[in-house]
Amino acid sequence: MPENEWTLLGKVVRTLAPTFKPRTNIHVPATTPAEAPTTERGEYLARYVANCVGCHTQRDPMTYKSIGPDFAGGIEMEPLPLPGADMGLWFTSPNLRPAAGSALSTPLAKHS
C-alpha cells in the first residue's frame, strides 16, 4: 500500500486548524467491499473513504484511541480563522448513530 500524502484540502485544514492530528491507528481492510448498497460498503465508506468516524467519534487526545461510541459525535472543534468568522464560536460534531428501531439501526463492527 502506498504511503499517504497530504491532499490540498488536508494541507489547508492542517494550516488553519493547528490542533488537527491525523489518525495513525487506521486498519484498512485488505479488500474493498463490492460497490453495492450493503452494510459492509457503507461502513467502508464511512470509516475509510469519507472518514466520518474521524470527526464523529470521541478520541483520547494523547493516544487518539476511541473513548466513546463510534459515530456518536460530541467532539468540540475550534473555528477556522476565516474572514468574518466568530473565533469564540466552537462547533460540536453531531451524533451520526441511527435511531433505535430505524432501518439504519444495524450495529457497526467495533474497530480498535
Protein Blocks (a to p, Z undefined) as FASTA:
>chain_A
ZZddddfklmmmmmmmmmbccdfkbccdfbdcdddddfklmmmmmmmmnommmmmcccdf
klopafbdehkghiacdddddehiafklccddddfbdcehiaklpccdddZZ
